[in-house]
Amino acid sequence: MAFSDEVVAQAWRRAGGRCECRRTTHDHNYVRCNKELVWENRGREGRGAWEAHHISSTGGDTLSNCEILCWDCHQQTF
């Protein structure tokens, strides 16, 4: 499964260029991570790095199943 460029762009706009992670296992305690991200740094490590992540493995490649995560949060989801 892979998100289309349009879905990723819509999710990015929704997120305001910030990490959407709210996982309690990442010490966010239901508060959004909110780390500032850089559009050009998708799929990279380093400052502002991020990835589009499937919320549910059965939810498909839809906007409602896409969340924008900083690289640190994305790496912790596996």
GIQUIQUI-V205378 format. One record per pair of residues at least 24 apart in sequence whose ideal C-beta (glycine too) atoms are under 10 Angstrom apart, sorted by the first residue. I is the first residue (numbers start at 1). J is the second residue. D is the distance in Angstrom with one decimal. If there is no record, write none. Layout:
# GIQUIQUI-V205378
I&J&D + I&J&D
This chain:
# GIQUIQUI-V205378
1&54&6.4 + 1&57&8.0 + 1&58&9.8 + 1&59&9.1 + 1&60&7.2 + 1&61&5.4 + 1&65&9.1 + 2&52&9.0 + 2&54&9.5 + 2&61&6.4 + 3&52&5.2 + 3&53&9.2 + 3&54&8.0 + 3&60&9.6 + 3&61&5.0 + 3&62&8.4 + 3&63&8.5 + 3&65&8.6 + 3&66&5.5 + 4&61&6.7 + 4&62&9.7 + 4&63&9.7 + 4&66&9.8 + 6&63&8.8 + 7&52&7.6 + 7&60&9.9 + 7&61&6.4 + 7&62&6.8 + 7&63&5.3 + 7&64&9.6 + 7&65&8.9 + 7&66&5.6 + 8&39&9.9 + 8&42&7.8 + 8&51&9.5 + 8&52&4.8 + 8&61&9.8 + 8&63&9.3 + 8&66&7.0 + 8&68&8.2 + 9&39&9.2 + 9&52&9.7 + 9&63&9.9 + 10&62&10.0 + 10&63&5.2 + 10&66&8.0 + 11&52&6.0 + 11&53&9.4 + 11&62&9.9 + 11&63&6.0 + 11&64&9.5 + 11&65&9.6 + 11&66&4.3 + 11&67&6.9 + 11&68&5.3 + 12&37&8.2 + 12&39&6.8 + 12&42&8.8 + 12&50&8.6 + 12&52&8.0 + 12&66&9.4 + 12&68&5.9 + 13&68&9.7 + 14&63&7.6 + 14&66&8.8 + 14&67&9.3 + 14&68&7.9 + 15&50&8.9 + 15&52&9.6 + 15&66&9.5 + 15&67&7.7 + 15&68&4.1 + 15&69&9.2 + 16&68&9.1 + 17&48&8.8 + 17&50&8.8 + 17&68&8.2 + 18&50&9.2 + 18&68&7.7 + 18&70&8.3 + 19&50&6.9 + 19&67&8.8 + 19&68&6.6 + 19&69&5.6 + 19&70&3.9 + 19&71&9.1 + 19&72&8.3 + 19&73&5.7 + 19&74&8.8 + 20&50&9.8 + 20&53&8.9 + 20&55&9.5 + 20&66&9.3 + 20&67&4.7 + 20&68&5.2 + 20&69&6.7 + 20&70&9.1 + 20&73&8.6 + 21&53&8.7 + 21&67&7.3 + 21&68&8.8 + 21&69&5.3 + 21&70&7.1 + 21&72&8.8 + 21&73&3.9 + 21&74&8.3 + 21&76&8.5 + 21&77&8.4 + 22&67&9.0 + 22&73&9.5 + 23&69&9.3 + 23&73&7.2 + 23&76&7.6 + 23&77&7.6 + 25&76&7.3 + 25&77&9.1 + 26&69&9.5 + 26&70&9.9 + 26&72&8.1 + 26&73&5.7 + 26&76&5.6 + 26&77&8.6 + 27&76&9.8 + 28&73&8.4 + 33&69&7.8 + 33&70&6.1 + 33&72&8.2 + 33&73&5.6 + 34&70&9.1 + 35&69&9.1 + 35&70&4.3 + 35&71&9.0 + 35&72&7.5 + 35&73&7.8 + 36&70&8.6 + 37&68&7.0 + 37&69&8.9 + 37&70&6.1 + 37&71&8.7 + 41&70&9.8 + 41&71&8.1 + 42&68&9.2 + 42&71&9.5 + 43&71&8.7 + 43&74&9.3 + 44&71&7.3 + 45&71&5.7 + 45&72&9.5 + 45&75&8.8 + 46&71&7.6 + 47&71&9.3 + 49&74&8.4 + 49&75&9.7 + 50&74&7.1 + 51&75&8.9 + 51&77&9.4 + 53&77&6.3 + 53&78&9.9
